[in-house]
Amino acid sequence: MLKPYQTLKKNNVIGYKLDESINYNPGYPLQVQLTEDGIIVYVEDLNTHYMKVVPYNNIILITPLDDLDRECLMPIEEFIECVNCGGITDYDGSGNYSDGTYIYNSVGFWESELEEAKKHYKYVCWYNK
C-alpha cells in the first residue's frame, strides 16, 4: 500500500484493485480527491483506458521489470508446482507476482491465494536467499 506521504504523479504506474481480492490492475493516476468517505483516486486503466474510481488504500506503486527481475521470472504454474512438491518454501526467499511487464504484490503460499493469482498473473519473480 502507499504511505500517506507518497505523492501520486501522472507518470507513475500504479496497481489498483476495486475489491478485497489480492489482484491489482495497472493504471495511471489522473486525479486525487478528498471526499467524505476518504481519499479516492481517479485511475486510467492501462489495458482498457477506462477511468476507475479507486479508494486510496487500494493502490500500490508498481515498477517495471529490470534485468535481474527478468532473470528471476518463472511461469506461475511452474512456481505452484515447485511449492506443492516442497521445492520452494517461504523460507527459501521472497517473490512478487508479475504480468511480464510489471512487478506487483508479494507472493502468498496458501493454495487458495496461488490459485486465485494464477487467474491474473502469468509469472512469479522469485528471489532466492
MMTF fields as JSON, N, C-alpha, C and O atoms, coordinates in Angstrom:
{
  "mmtfVersion": "1.0.0",
  "mmtfProducer": "UNKNOWN",
  "numBonds": 515,
  "numAtoms": 516,
  "numGroups": 129,
  "numChains": 1,
  "numModels": 1,
  "chainsPerModel": [1],
  "groupsPerChain": [129],
  "chainIdList": ["A"],
  "bondAtomList": [4, 2, 8, 6, 12, 10, 16, 14, 20, 18, 24, 22, 28, 26, 32, 30, 36, 34, 40, 38, 44, 42, 48, 46, 52, 50, 56, 54, 60, 58, 64, 62, 68, 66, 72, 70, 76, 74, 80, 78, 84, 82, 88, 86, 92, 90, 96, 94, 100, 98, 104, 102, 108, 106, 112, 110, 116, 114, 120, 118, 124, 122, 128, 126, 132, 130, 136, 134, 140, 138, 144, 142, 148, 146, 152, 150, 156, 154, 160, 158, 164, 162, 168, 166, 172, 170, 176, 174, 180, 178, 184, 182, 188, 186, 192, 190, 196, 194, 200, 198, 204, 202, 208, 206, 212, 210, 216, 214, 220, 218, 224, 222, 228, 226, 232, 230, 236, 234, 240, 238, 244, 242, 248, 246, 252, 250, 256, 254, 260, 258, 264, 262, 268, 266, 272, 270, 276, 274, 280, 278, 284, 282, 288, 286, 292, 290, 296, 294, 300, 298, 304, 302, 308, 306, 312, 310, 316, 314, 320, 318, 324, 322, 328, 326, 332, 330, 336, 334, 340, 338, 344, 342, 348, 346, 352, 350, 356, 354, 360, 358, 364, 362, 368, 366, 372, 370, 376, 374, 380, 378, 384, 382, 388, 386, 392, 390, 396, 394, 400, 398, 404, 402, 408, 406, 412, 410, 416, 414, 420, 418, 424, 422, 428, 426, 432, 430, 436, 434, 440, 438, 444, 442, 448, 446, 452, 450, 456, 454, 460, 458, 464, 462, 468, 466, 472, 470, 476, 474, 480, 478, 484, 482, 488, 486, 492, 490, 496, 494, 500, 498, 504, 502, 508, 506, 512, 510],
  "bondOrderList": [1, 1, 1, 1, 1, 1, 1, 1, 1, 1, 1, 1, 1, 1, 1, 1, 1, 1, 1, 1, 1, 1, 1, 1, 1, 1, 1, 1, 1, 1, 1, 1, 1, 1, 1, 1, 1, 1, 1, 1, 1, 1, 1, 1, 1, 1, 1, 1, 1, 1, 1, 1, 1, 1, 1, 1, 1, 1, 1, 1, 1, 1, 1, 1, 1, 1, 1, 1, 1, 1, 1, 1, 1, 1, 1, 1, 1, 1, 1, 1, 1, 1, 1, 1, 1, 1, 1, 1, 1, 1, 1, 1, 1, 1, 1, 1, 1, 1, 1, 1, 1, 1, 1, 1, 1, 1, 1, 1, 1, 1, 1, 1, 1, 1, 1, 1, 1, 1, 1, 1, 1, 1, 1, 1, 1, 1, 1, 1],
  "groupList": [{"groupName": "MET", "atomNameList": ["N", "CA", "C", "O"], "elementList": ["N", "C", "C", "O"], "formalChargeList": [0, 0, 0, 0], "bondAtomList": [1, 0, 2, 1, 3, 2], "bondOrderList": [1, 1, 2], "singleLetterCode": "M", "chemCompType": "L-PEPTIDE LINKING"}, {"groupName": "LEU", "atomNameList": ["N", "CA", "C", "O"], "elementList": ["N", "C", "C", "O"], "formalChargeList": [0, 0, 0, 0], "bondAtomList": [1, 0, 2, 1, 3, 2], "bondOrderList": [1, 1, 2], "singleLetterCode": "L", "chemCompType": "L-PEPTIDE LINKING"}, {"groupName": "LYS", "atomNameList": ["N", "CA", "C", "O"], "elementList": ["N", "C", "C", "O"], "formalChargeList": [0, 0, 0, 0], "bondAtomList": [1, 0, 2, 1, 3, 2], "bondOrderList": [1, 1, 2], "singleLetterCode": "K", "chemCompType": "L-PEPTIDE LINKING"}, {"groupName": "PRO", "atomNameList": ["N", "CA", "C", "O"], "elementList": ["N", "C", "C", "O"], "formalChargeList": [0, 0, 0, 0], "bondAtomList": [1, 0, 2, 1, 3, 2], "bondOrderList": [1, 1, 2], "singleLetterCode": "P", "chemCompType": "L-PEPTIDE LINKING"}, {"groupName": "TYR", "atomNameList": ["N", "CA", "C", "O"], "elementList": ["N", "C", "C", "O"], "formalChargeList": [0, 0, 0, 0], "bondAtomList": [1, 0, 2, 1, 3, 2], "bondOrderList": [1, 1, 2], "singleLetterCode": "Y", "chemCompType": "L-PEPTIDE LINKING"}, {"groupName": "GLN", "atomNameList": ["N", "CA", "C", "O"], "elementList": ["N", "C", "C", "O"], "formalChargeList": [0, 0, 0, 0], "bondAtomList": [1, 0, 2, 1, 3, 2], "bondOrderList": [1, 1, 2], "singleLetterCode": "Q", "chemCompType": "L-PEPTIDE LINKING"}, {"groupName": "THR", "atomNameList": ["N", "CA", "C", "O"], "elementList": ["N", "C", "C", "O"], "formalChargeList": [0, 0, 0, 0], "bondAtomList": [1, 0, 2, 1, 3, 2], "bondOrderList": [1, 1, 2], "singleLetterCode": "T", "chemCompType": "L-PEPTIDE LINKING"}, {"groupName": "ASN", "atomNameList": ["N", "CA", "C", "O"], "elementList": ["N", "C", "C", "O"], "formalChargeList": [0, 0, 0, 0], "bondAtomList": [1, 0, 2, 1, 3, 2], "bondOrderList": [1, 1, 2], "singleLetterCode": "N", "chemCompType": "L-PEPTIDE LINKING"}, {"groupName": "VAL", "atomNameList": ["N", "CA", "C", "O"], "elementList": ["N", "C", "C", "O"], "formalChargeList": [0, 0, 0, 0], "bondAtomList": [1, 0, 2, 1, 3, 2], "bondOrderList": [1, 1, 2], "singleLetterCode": "V", "chemCompType": "L-PEPTIDE LINKING"}, {"groupName": "ILE", "atomNameList": ["N", "CA", "C", "O"], "elementList": ["N", "C", "C", "O"], "formalChargeList": [0, 0, 0, 0], "bondAtomList": [1, 0, 2, 1, 3, 2], "bondOrderList": [1, 1, 2], "singleLetterCode": "I", "chemCompType": "L-PEPTIDE LINKING"}, {"groupName": "GLY", "atomNameList": ["N", "CA", "C", "O"], "elementList": ["N", "C", "C", "O"], "formalChargeList": [0, 0, 0, 0], "bondAtomList": [1, 0, 2, 1, 3, 2], "bondOrderList": [1, 1, 2], "singleLetterCode": "G", "chemCompType": "PEPTIDE LINKING"}, {"groupName": "ASP", "atomNameList": ["N", "CA", "C", "O"], "elementList": ["N", "C", "C", "O"], "formalChargeList": [0, 0, 0, 0], "bondAtomList": [1, 0, 2, 1, 3, 2], "bondOrderList": [1, 1, 2], "singleLetterCode": "D", "chemCompType": "L-PEPTIDE LINKING"}, {"groupName": "GLU", "atomNameList": ["N", "CA", "C", "O"], "elementList": ["N", "C", "C", "O"], "formalChargeList": [0, 0, 0, 0], "bondAtomList": [1, 0, 2, 1, 3, 2], "bondOrderList": [1, 1, 2], "singleLetterCode": "E", "chemCompType": "L-PEPTIDE LINKING"}, {"groupName": "SER", "atomNameList": ["N", "CA", "C", "O"], "elementList": ["N", "C", "C", "O"], "formalChargeList": [0, 0, 0, 0], "bondAtomList": [1, 0, 2, 1, 3, 2], "bondOrderList": [1, 1, 2], "singleLetterCode": "S", "chemCompType": "L-PEPTIDE LINKING"}, {"groupName": "HIS", "atomNameList": ["N", "CA", "C", "O"], "elementList": ["N", "C", "C", "O"], "formalChargeList": [0, 0, 0, 0], "bondAtomList": [1, 0, 2, 1, 3, 2], "bondOrderList": [1, 1, 2], "singleLetterCode": "H", "chemCompType": "L-PEPTIDE LINKING"}, {"groupName": "ARG", "atomNameList": ["N", "CA", "C", "O"], "elementList": ["N", "C", "C", "O"], "formalChargeList": [0, 0, 0, 0], "bondAtomList": [1, 0, 2, 1, 3, 2], "bondOrderList": [1, 1, 2], "singleLetterCode": "R", "chemCompType": "L-PEPTIDE LINKING"}, {"groupName": "CYS", "atomNameList": ["N", "CA", "C", "O"], "elementList": ["N", "C", "C", "O"], "formalChargeList": [0, 0, 0, 0], "bondAtomList": [1, 0, 2, 1, 3, 2], "bondOrderList": [1, 1, 2], "singleLetterCode": "C", "chemCompType": "L-PEPTIDE LINKING"}, {"groupName": "PHE", "atomNameList": ["N", "CA", "C", "O"], "elementList": ["N", "C", "C", "O"], "formalChargeList": [0, 0, 0, 0], "bondAtomList": [1, 0, 2, 1, 3, 2], "bondOrderList": [1, 1, 2], "singleLetterCode": "F", "chemCompType": "L-PEPTIDE LINKING"}, {"groupName": "TRP", "atomNameList": ["N", "CA", "C", "O"], "elementList": ["N", "C", "C", "O"], "formalChargeList": [0, 0, 0, 0], "bondAtomList": [1, 0, 2, 1, 3, 2], "bondOrderList": [1, 1, 2], "singleLetterCode": "W", "chemCompType": "L-PEPTIDE LINKING"}, {"groupName": "ALA", "atomNameList": ["N", "CA", "C", "O"], "elementList": ["N", "C", "C", "O"], "formalChargeList": [0, 0, 0, 0], "bondAtomList": [1, 0, 2, 1, 3, 2], "bondOrderList": [1, 1, 2], "singleLetterCode": "A", "chemCompType": "L-PEPTIDE LINKING"}],
  "groupTypeList": [0, 1, 2, 3, 4, 5, 6, 1, 2, 2, 7, 7, 8, 9, 10, 4, 2, 1, 11, 12, 13, 9, 7, 4, 7, 3, 10, 4, 3, 1, 5, 8, 5, 1, 6, 12, 11, 10, 9, 9, 8, 4, 8, 12, 11, 1, 7, 6, 14, 4, 0, 2, 8, 8, 3, 4, 7, 7, 9, 9, 1, 9, 6, 3, 1, 11, 11, 1, 11, 15, 12, 16, 1, 0, 3, 9, 12, 12, 17, 9, 12, 16, 8, 7, 16, 10, 10, 9, 6, 11, 4, 11, 10, 13, 10, 7, 4, 13, 11, 10, 6, 4, 9, 4, 7, 13, 8, 10, 17, 18, 12, 13, 12, 1, 12, 12, 19, 2, 2, 14, 4, 2, 4, 8, 16, 18, 4, 7, 2],
  "groupIdList": [1, 2, 3, 4, 5, 6, 7, 8, 9, 10, 11, 12, 13, 14, 15, 16, 17, 18, 19, 20, 21, 22, 23, 24, 25, 26, 27, 28, 29, 30, 31, 32, 33, 34, 35, 36, 37, 38, 39, 40, 41, 42, 43, 44, 45, 46, 47, 48, 49, 50, 51, 52, 53, 54, 55, 56, 57, 58, 59, 60, 61, 62, 63, 64, 65, 66, 67, 68, 69, 70, 71, 72, 73, 74, 75, 76, 77, 78, 79, 80, 81, 82, 83, 84, 85, 86, 87, 88, 89, 90, 91, 92, 93, 94, 95, 96, 97, 98, 99, 100, 101, 102, 103, 104, 105, 106, 107, 108, 109, 110, 111, 112, 113, 114, 115, 116, 117, 118, 119, 120, 121, 122, 123, 124, 125, 126, 127, 128, 129],
  "secStructList": [7, 7, 7, 6, 6, 7, 7, 7, 7, 6, 6, 7, 7, 3, 3, 3, 7, 1, 1, 1, 1, 1, 7, 7, 3, 3, 3, 3, 3, 3, 3, 3, 3, 3, 3, 6, 6, 3, 3, 3, 3, 3, 3, 3, 3, 6, 6, 6, 7, 7, 3, 3, 3, 3, 3, 4, 4, 4, 3, 3, 3, 7, 3, 3, 7, 7, 2, 2, 2, 2, 2, 6, 3, 3, 3, 2, 2, 2, 2, 2, 2, 2, 2, 2, 6, 6, 1, 1, 7, 6, 6, 1, 3, 3, 3, 3, 3, 3, 7, 1, 1, 3, 3, 3, 3, 3, 7, 7, 7, 1, 2, 2, 2, 2, 2, 2, 2, 2, 6, 6, 7, 1, 3, 3, 3, 3, 3, 3, 7],
  "xCoordList": [0.835, 0.0, 0.88, 2.036, 0.308, 1.024, 1.047, 0.093, 2.119, 2.202, 1.514, 1.497, 0.949, 0.228, 1.076, 0.534, 2.393, 3.231, 3.668, 4.278, 3.37, 3.797, 2.864, 1.643, 3.459, 2.697, 2.504, 3.456, 1.278, 0.991, 1.164, 0.59, 1.949, 2.142, 1.55, 1.421, 1.195, 0.542, 1.363, 0.792, 2.695, 3.52, 3.822, 4.452, 3.387, 3.551, 2.705, 1.585, 3.232, 2.397, 2.005, 2.858, 0.727, 0.234, -0.531, -0.979, -0.669, -1.563, -2.791, -2.679, -3.959, -5.175, -6.088, -6.039, -6.913, -7.936, -9.217, -9.195, -10.322, -11.616, -12.35, -13.44, -11.775, -12.411, -11.327, -10.184, -11.66, -10.721, -9.883, -9.226, -9.892, -9.088, -7.606, -7.25, -6.743, -5.302, -4.742, -3.55, -5.571, -5.093, -5.163, -6.12, -4.123, -4.047, -4.019, -3.499, -4.579, -4.509, -3.604, -3.553, -2.879, -2.028, -2.81, -3.768, -2.39, -3.048, -2.223, -1.163, -2.734, -2.128, -3.069, -4.271, -2.552, -3.423, -3.71, -2.799, -4.971, -5.36, -5.599, -5.197, -6.256, -6.61, -6.826, -7.32, -6.458, -6.696, -7.678, -7.528, -8.684, -9.713, -10.057, -10.159, -10.233, -10.674, -12.196, -12.767, -12.85, -14.305, -14.692, -13.828, -15.986, -16.471, -16.075, -15.887, -15.95, -15.604, -14.105, -13.678, -13.304, -11.852, -11.259, -11.917, -10.024, -9.315, -9.634, -9.556, -9.992, -10.208, -9.275, -8.85, -8.976, -8.093, -8.812, -9.368, -8.792, -9.306, -8.147, -7.086, -8.36, -7.29, -7.675, -8.803, -6.714, -6.897, -6.302, -5.095, -7.128, -6.664, -5.754, -6.112, -4.575, -3.619, -4.105, -3.753, -4.906, -5.349, -6.589, -6.671, -7.55, -8.818, -8.931, -9.748, -8.125, -8.157, -9.45, -9.745, -10.226, -11.385, -10.946, -9.94, -11.718, -11.412, -12.125, -13.295, -11.411, -11.96, -11.794, -10.823, -12.721, -12.63, -12.241, -12.977, -11.074, -10.481, -10.163, -9.616, -10.499, -10.058, -8.531, -7.873, -7.978, -6.523, -5.852, -4.745, -6.498, -5.915, -5.801, -5.105, -6.454, -6.409, -5.431, -5.592, -4.417, -3.432, -2.031, -1.711, -1.197, 0.22, 1.023, 0.537, 2.254, 3.163, 3.733, 4.131, 3.783, 4.38, 5.541, 5.585, 6.473, 7.657, 7.831, 7.437, 8.423, 8.721, 9.812, 10.614, 9.839, 10.878, 12.232, 12.345, 13.271, 14.636, 15.311, 14.666, 16.612, 17.313, 17.315, 17.112, 17.542, 17.531, 16.15, 16.029, 15.115, 13.753, 13.474, 12.873, 13.905, 13.672, 14.382, 13.869, 15.571, 16.29, 15.577, 15.696, 14.847, 14.184, 12.736, 12.057, 12.254, 10.876, 10.699, 11.554, 9.603, 9.224, 7.709, 6.985, 7.227, 5.773, 5.104, 5.635, 3.954, 3.278, 2.904, 2.915, 2.571, 2.244, 3.452, 3.31, 4.643, 5.874, 6.147, 6.56, 5.917, 6.12, 5.19, 5.626, 3.922, 2.947, 3.349, 3.245, 3.803, 4.262, 5.436, 5.474, 6.388, 7.545, 7.115, 7.671, 6.143, 5.637, 4.943, 5.162, 4.104, 3.34, 4.224, 3.873, 5.368, 6.24, 7.313, 8.147, 7.305, 8.259, 9.583, 10.51, 9.693, 10.931, 11.178, 12.324, 10.115, 10.209, 9.336, 8.171, 9.91, 9.133, 9.274, 10.117, 8.441, 8.512, 9.786, 10.066, 10.578, 11.867, 13.012, 14.1, 12.777, 13.834, 14.168, 15.272, 13.233, 13.436, 12.14, 11.299, 11.98, 10.755, 10.455, 11.317, 9.24, 8.866, 7.689, 7.022, 7.456, 6.345, 5.66, 6.289, 4.361, 3.644, 4.041, 4.434, 3.937, 4.283, 3.421, 3.004, 3.171, 2.487, 3.482, 3.081, 4.767, 5.807, 6.308, 7.325, 5.59, 5.981, 6.237, 7.203, 5.36, 5.44, 5.504, 5.098, 6.024, 6.046, 4.903, 4.707, 4.146, 3.014, 3.291, 4.444, 2.23, 2.342, 3.074, 3.315, 3.421, 4.203, 3.44, 2.214, 4.202, 3.641, 3.166, 3.853, 1.995, 1.487, 1.702, 1.878, 1.686, 1.938, 0.7, 0.779, -0.428, -1.656, -2.117, -2.048, -2.584, -3.02, -4.121, -4.117, -5.062, -6.156, -5.642, -6.143, -4.65, -4.059, -3.38, -3.543, -2.623, -1.906, -2.864, -2.64, -3.921, -4.898, -5.604, -5.859, -5.915, -6.538, -5.555, -5.931, -4.302, -3.289, -3.041, -2.768, -3.136, -2.907, -3.89, -3.583, -5.062, -6.067, -5.679, -6.18, -4.766, -4.485, -3.038, -2.763, -2.116, -0.697, -0.091, -0.444, 0.824, 1.459, 2.739, 3.151, 3.374, 4.705, 4.846, 4.047, 5.901, 6.378, 7.841, 8.607, 8.233, 9.639, 10.112, 9.743, 10.921, 11.344, 12.815, 13.664, 13.109, 14.478, 14.915, 14.427, 15.818, 16.349, 17.209, 17.812, 17.258, 18.123, 19.566, 20.452],
  "yCoordList": [-1.184, 0.0, 1.247, 1.222, 2.307, 3.576, 4.144, 3.981, 4.801, 5.52, 6.871, 7.395, 7.44, 8.711, 9.838, 10.747, 9.793, 10.885, 10.715, 11.624, 9.573, 9.377, 10.135, 10.104, 10.81, 11.607, 10.84, 10.286, 10.81, 10.189, 11.231, 12.317, 10.9, 11.784, 11.105, 9.882, 11.897, 11.368, 10.281, 9.35, 10.375, 9.394, 8.157, 7.224, 8.12, 6.904, 5.791, 6.03, 4.587, 3.431, 2.851, 2.595, 2.649, 2.14, 0.849, 0.564, 0.082, -1.061, -0.667, -0.036, -1.031, -0.715, -1.935, -2.787, -1.998, -3.034, -2.413, -1.472, -2.949, -2.371, -3.153, -2.756, -4.251, -5.038, -5.608, -5.152, -6.569, -7.123, -8.279, -8.973, -8.5, -9.589, -9.247, -8.121, -10.222, -9.987, -9.391, -9.093, -9.214, -8.855, -7.36, -6.679, -6.877, -5.472, -5.358, -6.239, -4.274, -3.957, -2.749, -1.902, -2.642, -1.469, -0.263, -0.402, 0.921, 2.135, 3.376, 3.31, 4.513, 5.814, 6.622, 6.659, 7.275, 8.15, 9.433, 10.058, 9.813, 11.037, 12.184, 13.321, 11.867, 12.904, 12.25, 11.125, 12.951, 12.504, 13.488, 14.703, 12.949, 13.821, 13.371, 12.175, 14.335, 14.056, 14.154, 15.18, 13.084, 13.062, 12.788, 12.609, 12.757, 12.437, 11.013, 10.731, 10.121, 8.721, 8.47, 7.34, 9.491, 9.335, 9.774, 10.446, 9.393, 9.787, 8.785, 7.574, 9.305, 8.46, 8.916, 10.07, 7.997, 8.29, 7.91, 6.818, 8.821, 8.518, 7.911, 8.521, 6.708, 5.938, 5.604, 5.195, 5.782, 5.308, 3.911, 3.739, 2.922, 1.547, 1.451, 1.92, 0.842, 0.741, -0.159, 0.056, -1.158, -2.105, -1.631, -1.772, -1.072, -0.691, 0.808, 1.231, 1.612, 3.083, 3.665, 4.84, 2.848, 3.359, 3.969, 3.565, 4.952, 5.572, 4.805, 4.448, 4.556, 3.879, 4.789, 5.542, 4.728, 5.477, 4.471, 3.521, 4.688, 3.695, 4.331, 5.432, 3.653, 4.155, 4.168, 3.261, 5.186, 5.349, 4.123, 3.768, 3.466, 2.286, 1.092, 0.131, 1.12, 0.008, 0.271, -0.254, 1.087, 1.449, 1.127, 1.369, 0.577, 0.377, 0.956, 1.025, 1.375, 1.749, 0.462, -0.421, 0.335, -0.835, -0.388, 0.757, -1.291, -0.935, -1.871, -3.036, -1.358, -2.226, -3.225, -2.97, -4.347, -5.343, -4.792, -4.107, -5.102, -4.786, -6.091, -7.139, -6.031, -7.22, -8.358, -9.513, -8.051, -9.087, -9.733, -10.953, -8.898, -9.427, -10.395, -11.449, -10.042, -10.907, -12.254, -13.283, -12.243, -13.492, -14.36, -15.584, -13.742, -14.471, -14.845, -15.44, -14.507, -14.823, -16.32, -16.976, -16.848, -18.219, -18.25, -17.512, -19.091, -19.19, -19.558, -20.354, -18.98, -19.197, -20.66, -21.149, -21.369, -22.793, -23.58, -24.467, -23.251, -23.911, -23.586, -24.455, -22.339, -21.934, -22.72, -23.237, -22.809, -23.538, -25.004, -25.592, -25.584, -26.976, -27.144, -28.1, -26.213, -26.266, -26.101, -26.757, -25.242, -25.051, -26.322, -26.771, -26.901, -28.084, -29.29, -30.117, -29.404, -30.556, -30.235, -31.089, -29.02, -28.659, -28.142, -27.927, -27.936, -27.426, -25.959, -25.511, -25.211, -23.805, -23.631, -24.027, -23.033, -22.708, -21.219, -20.54, -20.727, -19.3, -18.937, -17.753, -19.938, -19.672, -19.562, -19.105, -19.979, -20.009, -18.639, -18.426, -17.729, -16.416, -15.641, -15.835, -14.765, -13.978, -13.742, -13.929, -13.334, -13.13, -12.194, -11.828, -11.819, -10.948, -11.528, -12.186, -11.275, -11.639, -10.672, -9.536, -11.13, -10.279, -10.662, -11.811, -9.675, -9.94, -10.005, -10.091, -9.963, -9.966, -8.573, -8.416, -7.554, -6.161, -5.452, -4.699, -5.692, -5.024, -6.033, -7.186, -5.58, -6.37, -5.875, -4.671, -6.825, -6.493, -6.939, -7.0, -7.252, -7.571, -8.879, -9.668, -9.097, -10.255, -11.556, -11.606, -12.6, -13.931, -14.499, -14.384, -15.108, -15.833, -17.324, -17.78, -18.07, -19.505, -20.356, -21.583, -19.741, -20.506, -20.977, -20.232, -22.204, -22.771, -21.931, -21.72, -21.451, -20.643, -19.325, -18.867, -18.714, -17.472, -17.719, -16.942, -18.803, -19.117, -19.422, -18.997, -20.151, -20.466, -19.206, -19.069, -18.295, -17.031, -16.184, -15.597, -16.116, -15.322, -15.857, -15.088, -17.169, -17.8, -17.285, -17.283, -16.852, -16.324, -14.948, -14.521, -14.247, -12.849, -12.557, -11.584, -13.386, -13.135, -14.332, -15.478, -14.058, -15.128, -15.637, -16.771, -14.796, -15.124, -14.824, -14.112, -15.403, -15.054, -14.681, -15.406, -13.569, -13.173, -13.721, -13.181, -14.782, -15.419, -15.141, -15.415, -14.598, -14.241, -15.169, -15.044, -16.087, -16.983, -16.194, -15.184, -16.678, -16.04, -16.341, -15.891],
  "zCoordList": [0.0, 0.0, 0.0, 0.422, -0.475, -0.461, 0.942, 1.704, 1.277, 2.538, 2.343, 1.229, 3.406, 3.26, 2.67, 2.042, 2.862, 2.381, 0.924, 0.361, 0.305, -1.079, -2.016, -1.862, -2.978, -3.915, -5.213, -5.762, -5.696, -6.981, -8.069, -7.998, -9.064, -10.208, -11.434, -11.477, -12.413, -13.61, -14.285, -14.853, -14.237, -14.939, -14.094, -14.593, -12.814, -12.01, -12.601, -13.052, -12.601, -12.902, -11.554, -10.704, -11.371, -10.101, -10.334, -11.444, -9.277, -9.288, -8.497, -7.445, -8.991, -8.259, -8.236, -9.124, -7.21, -7.153, -6.633, -5.84, -7.088, -6.747, -5.666, -5.252, -5.206, -4.15, -3.247, -3.29, -2.452, -1.477, -2.022, -1.246, -3.328, -3.887, -3.772, -3.425, -4.065, -3.977, -5.266, -5.336, -6.274, -7.606, -7.871, -7.502, -8.519, -8.905, -10.423, -11.108, -10.945, -12.366, -12.527, -11.635, -13.652, -13.846, -14.348, -15.108, -13.914, -14.364, -14.077, -13.455, -14.544, -14.286, -13.407, -13.673, -12.358, -11.572, -12.347, -12.891, -12.392, -13.091, -12.117, -12.365, -11.009, -10.041, -8.678, -8.596, -7.617, -6.252, -5.618, -5.752, -4.926, -4.363, -2.945, -2.672, -2.051, -0.692, -0.658, -1.03, -0.21, -0.106, 1.342, 2.2, 1.605, 2.954, 3.354, 4.538, 2.374, 2.637, 2.672, 2.904, 2.448, 2.442, 1.115, 0.322, 0.883, -0.334, -1.442, -1.238, -2.614, -3.781, -4.901, -4.95, -5.777, -6.899, -8.185, -8.303, -9.141, -10.466, -11.252, -11.384, -11.77, -12.403, -13.832, -14.104, -14.754, -16.124, -16.223, -16.053, -16.493, -16.634, -17.862, -18.942, -17.691, -18.799, -19.926, -21.086, -19.597, -20.621, -21.361, -22.581, -20.645, -21.279, -21.541, -22.36, -20.859, -20.92, -20.356, -20.572, -19.63, -18.922, -17.605, -17.021, -17.145, -15.859, -14.755, -14.89, -13.661, -12.496, -11.286, -11.205, -10.36, -9.106, -8.031, -7.762, -7.416, -6.525, -5.168, -5.121, -4.065, -2.754, -2.681, -3.191, -2.054, -1.961, -1.353, -1.76, -0.386, 0.265, -0.67, -0.341, -1.813, -2.763, -3.904, -5.006, -3.629, -4.659, -4.152, -2.989, -5.04, -4.756, -5.907, -7.036, -5.623, -6.706, -7.278, -6.518, -8.583, -9.201, -10.078, -10.529, -10.316, -11.075, -12.255, -12.199, -13.324, -14.466, -14.094, -13.196, -14.778, -14.559, -14.981, -15.997, -14.184, -14.613, -15.035, -15.077, -15.348, -15.841, -14.828, -15.203, -13.544, -12.519, -12.412, -12.312, -12.435, -12.355, -13.508, -13.302, -14.708, -15.871, -15.721, -16.16, -15.095, -14.855, -13.83, -13.863, -12.932, -11.843, -12.166, -11.329, -13.364, -13.741, -13.953, -14.548, -13.472, -13.782, -13.979, -13.31, -14.883, -15.067, -13.746, -12.972, -13.499, -12.221, -12.02, -10.89, -13.104, -12.974, -12.465, -11.623, -12.982, -12.533, -11.06, -10.292, -10.679, -9.29, -8.367, -7.338, -8.727, -7.904, -7.778, -6.701, -8.867, -8.842, -7.871, -7.097, -7.917, -7.002, -5.545, -4.665, -5.279, -3.915, -3.439, -2.314, -4.3, -3.914, -3.617, -2.775, -4.297, -4.052, -3.003, -2.701, -2.446, -1.403, -1.921, -1.139, -3.233, -3.821, -3.517, -3.507, -3.27, -2.863, -1.635, -1.628, -0.591, 0.614, 0.895, 0.309, 1.794, 2.117, 2.867, 3.053, 3.31, 3.964, 2.959, 3.31, 1.706, 0.689, 0.107, -0.395, 0.174, -0.432, -0.417, 0.461, -1.384, -1.489, -2.957, -3.816, -3.235, -4.623, -4.771, -3.803, -6.018, -6.385, -7.607, -8.436, -7.708, -8.924, -10.031, -9.764, -11.276, -12.411, -13.61, -13.763, -14.445, -15.706, -16.866, -18.027, -16.555, -17.576, -17.905, -18.58, -17.426, -17.64, -16.326, -16.201, -15.325, -14.035, -12.898, -13.047, -11.753, -10.522, -9.647, -9.483, -9.083, -8.223, -6.8, -6.373, -6.067, -4.651, -4.382, -5.295, -3.133, -2.714, -2.902, -2.806, -3.171, -3.37, -2.043, -1.029, -2.053, -0.894, -1.107, -2.236, -0.029, -0.143, 0.137, 0.081, 0.435, 0.614, -0.751, -1.728, -0.818, -2.098, -2.739, -3.952, -1.929, -2.47, -3.054, -4.082, -2.408, -2.928, -4.275, -5.216, -4.351, -5.581, -6.724, -7.858, -6.431, -7.479, -7.981, -9.178, -7.073, -7.477, -8.279, -9.293, -7.836, -8.532, -9.936, -10.858, -10.099, -11.407, -12.455, -13.647, -12.018, -12.941, -13.485, -14.525, -12.762, -13.104, -13.477, -14.179, -13.016, -13.27, -13.991, -13.714, -14.917, -15.685, -15.044, -15.289, -14.219, -13.716, -12.22, -11.612, -11.673, -10.346, -10.49, -11.124, -9.914, -9.809, -8.473, -7.43, -8.473, -7.239, -6.985, -7.833, -5.82, -5.438, -4.308, -3.185, -4.587, -3.552, -2.584, -2.947, -1.32, -0.327, -0.621, 0.106]
}
